[in-house]
Amino acid sequence: MKLLYSWLKDFIDINLTPEELTKHFTSLGMEVADLKKTGADFDGVYAAKIERIENHPNSDHLHLVDLMTKDGPQRVVCGAQNIAVGQIVPLAKVGSRLGKIVLKPAVIRGVSSEGMLCSADELGLASTRQKGILVLDNSVQVGADIKQLYGGEADYIFDLELTPNRPDLMSILGIARELSTLLNLPLKNKTYKAVNGKGKSLEINLSCGADGCQRYMGRIIKDVKNVPSPQWLQDRLLALGVNPKSALVDITNYVMFELGQPLHAFDLSHIEDGKINVRFAEEGEKFLGLDDIERTLTPQMLVICDDRKPLCLAGILGGKHDSILDTTKDIFLEAANFNPVCINKTSKKLGLSSESSQRFERGLDINGPALAMQAATALILEICGGKPSEINDVYPQKIETPEVTFTLKQIEDILGMKILQEKAEQILRSLGTLTIDEKWTFKANSYRRDLKHRWDIAEELARYYGLENLAPQITSTHATLYFAEHPKTIDIGEKFSQTLVGLGFFECKNIALTSKKDVENFGYTTAQVPEIANPLAEGLEYLRPSLLASLLKNLEYNQRFSNNDLCLFEYDKTFSLQKGYPAEGFSLAGVMTGKTPREKFFLSPQCQVGFYGLKGIITKLLGDFTYTLQSAKQAPKYMHPKICMEIIVDKKVIGYFGELHPLTLKKYDLKQQVYAFEFSVKNLEKQFSAAEFKKAKDVPNLPSAWRDLSFIIDEKTQYSDILSALKDTPAKINLIDLYEGKNLPEGKKSLTLRFEFSAQEKTLTDKEVNGHVDNIFKTLQNSFGATLR
Amino acid sequence: MLYNIYMTINELLTKLSEIETSINSKLQSCQNTKELQDLQISALGRKGALTELLKNLKDLSLEDKKLFGPKSNALKQSLTTAFEAKLAELSLKEINENLNKTKIDLTLPAFPFNQGKRHPLAIAQKRMTDILSRLGFVWAEGPLIEDELHNFDALNIPKNHPARDMQDTFFIKNTTRKDFVLRTHTSGVQIRTMQKQKPPIRIMAPGRVFRKDAIDATHYPVFNQIEGLYVDKNVSLADLKRDLTVFMRGLFGQKAEVRFRSSFFPFTEPSVEVDVKCVFCEGKDANCPVCRGSGWKEMLGAGVVHPNVLKNCGIDPEVYSGYAFGMGVERLAMFSLNIKDIRAFYENDIRILEQF
């Protein structure tokens, strides 16, 4: 909301710098979004008359201007294009002050200039809205002091950000009241004369009930002259960014800004049958607004009608047909209190917001119409003349602010601080009526409908006391100690993240919203995942069931900057629908692509880690869990059909890892092979507790013995089959060579296994070790027909 | 060299001292370990000079044995020690010579070990949860898809509140019930916790929230918040002020200046906003891009839990009271990690990620 400092002074005698005022506003909960200096802020600027204009000899846009001044003729250099011979203009000479600048002699392109012609901006008279040099009225005498002409002082425009619970602050008066309480200063008695008027007003029917309108006041004023507003009124509106139109329109705006109560003036000649009906619109009813746009209304929207047609969209927009013209003679003036919910819904639905609707939708003072009617009538009579009727005030159900009963101790308990009774009384008495017995009973003034219980009272006292004064020294706490573990999903995520970071993976964060394509590319249908009813944009309609699409997009993004060697992961929620209800669970996913550091290093021989690298990652990740890996019989569509394994926990497949299908790569515009994994952590949670310490196993003190065994075996035999056949062997088994190709019988491959036998009790003898190896080979012979190489 | 086995004791003693002198002088002139080892063998080896001489011992009289035995043993000892010392000296010299022959360009690139990094948002969030943990807040989680009861109603947010609008909140379409939304704040976790747990309650609830904001440098439809809630007997605004001052100083340093301003939220009363003195310009730069010249940076919203919220969760506001606060993680991360565009968090550009 915009606030003009000088206008504020109509209501309260303050002499604060704008900085001091900003501090007060901030502490009261009003943020100063902008502060502009305006108003005359200069000295020694006098009117002068332009006698002659010549082109500057060294410039194609500057002029040499000869002037008649109070001290005789003078020549200055000027760049403005709106000057003409005969104009009266403001001249600042050497020594004159413009804001913080004191003028010095200047030489402009070789011509000396002993002064300058001033624009409105340079004089701080922005509200005149004149571009270029400020051209004064011809009646202004040469030598007249411009400062006298423009009232003389710097002024300030504050742009305040208000909280939605304080509609009463949306006016100059409201801010003055706030400062009056804060500074304990009385409000100035700015009264508009009450006019009783003669003759009946229009008949008013609130057929909408309280859901539409809680109070409606109206009066007729006849024989008005809708002249242009006087300069002071125009200046004030301009300062708030409102363009003056005509006195009647300007006065309703002026009163709204000053008192916070929107008003509406109808041209009486357009109201048929002399009746006002406030009703809800009919379905499909048409309304042509002041803005020449025809809108179709619905039954939630409130309209002000005469006997036949809507004249005005209540509290939001005037109608084309009832609008005030320069020729308007008789008016009907409305001051009403419309239901905030109704105005809010209509404004939202039509996408139509006005200064008026913004005030109504927050809930206004039920007594505001009376004050505003009085002020507007007084101003209209002063400026436009006219004969007012009586006021018709329809106020079916009286609205009272509630009585709040409390003790000072209760307030002190909420705030955690002692409150001076005297100060509390002063604050509360300025906000309403206060009776003090055993308990305090407070009833707020009608414009503070937000003060409903003792917590509201506590907030008011804290605000006016200043939060900075609130118990600055407390250091003790009586907080009860209690302890709980982090949720398992958090701890398990932390464990996985740390492991992956250690293995060279970078953590990514992606948003949970995704597209139909991304849902379907990873084996889900859109019916299986929650869908947004009002998506922000195309491609953000669904909640992601899998994290892989996002990670592939991250790879693609990095690929654009030639970053092709990447390991990325994400741990986040994935979504599904279970019997019509949304379900959420955490997943871990990762992708690997390009060369490993070892492959990239200039001294390293070429080696491909590929799938087995990924398998190593999975093995490290799940090192502390019980699980099995198994070649996927039916790989998911997005995976390579042959290079994909299942991760199995408690007989359930919790996820997959492997090489991505070439078509998946194509869909995400990826230029090189990607290895990926994703699994759900739910089934792992029961095997994990951050609180549980792992028990150490004893390690043998004696050296171990090892033997290598090379053998030839059918090429179809899987390594896992060999391991399971040898599972009772008391040795660690490592594959140290695998050979397929030349010098081997057709359909065979050769493996070299290293067996490491460790001894717990005593050093193993050669005989014992050889015995083991013989057994191993026998097993291989019997199970797979292995032959020694 | 063979010695006459019938040498007299005097001859033997003379010989012993000759050996001592000769070996010691040869030992000093040894230039490398090879020479030294040869010399050691010729002196102390099985056929060495001293060994040979000692063979005479057995033919000596008991008296002579007592004289010659200890002397020759002492010499053996001292020579052994001298050889060891010389060996150490020469080996060190040789090792150093060898090392000095090394030819290498140390300025070639380092080996690029695998090391990943956590995401900057995870880093910022972890810092916040670590501090809150130390202040006794325990971690609570809640669903991202919330019903209107937990996201709005129970939080005293009126039915016609603008935040409940389709313009600001994402609604879910294809569920059986029609009141599911993507949570617009983490405050629903407060409600869920208070519904199932009696005070004392002291929780933090970090997590993602969703608002229908168009994407620009400071807005993203998804962002992260950390919620805090403390409910017990006699919890006051002063407790909130103290605890949040400690929290802010934890984040920004013990000297950080913290400012509390009155504000409004439907779920707290009184409500405050908490600012921190701009850590970039300390309030001294009128053109500071971080605080835009105001000298302060808004950090979080907070307040005393509204009695209606407590009532809605079955907690008696006449017995218990509490405070709650909510803070944006992105805001802190942008501020502290110097990230200028919120979109950078979700592009996952490795050139940004690897910096942290």
Interface residues (C-beta under 8 A of the other chain):
Chain A: T26 S27 L28 G29 E31 T163 P164 N165 R166 P340 V341 N344 K345 K348 D413 I414 L415 G416 M417 H453 W455 D456 A458 E459 A462 R463 L467 E468 L470 A471 I474 T475 T477 H478 A479 T480 L481 Y482 F483 A484 H486 P487 T489 I490 S497 L500 V501 G502 L503 G504 F505 F506 E507 C508 K509 N510 I511 A512 L513 A527 P530 E531 I532 A533 N534 P535 L536 L540 L543 N554 Y557 N558 F561 N563 L566 C567 L568 F569 K573 F575 L577 K579 G580 Y581 P582 E584 T596 P597 K600 F601 F602
Chain B: L108 P109 F111 P112 F113 N114 Q115 G116 K117 R118 H119 L121 A122 G136 V138 W139 A140 E141 P143 L144 I145 N160 P162 D165 M166 Q167 F170 F171 I172 K173 N174 T175 T176 R177 F180 L182 P200 R202 R208 F210 K212 D213 A214 I215 Y220 P221 V222 Y230 D232 N234 S236 L237 A238 D239 K241 R242 D243 R259 F260 R261 S262 S263 F264 E269 P270 S271 V272 V304 H306 P307 S321 F345 Y346 E347 N348 D349 I350 R351 L353 E354
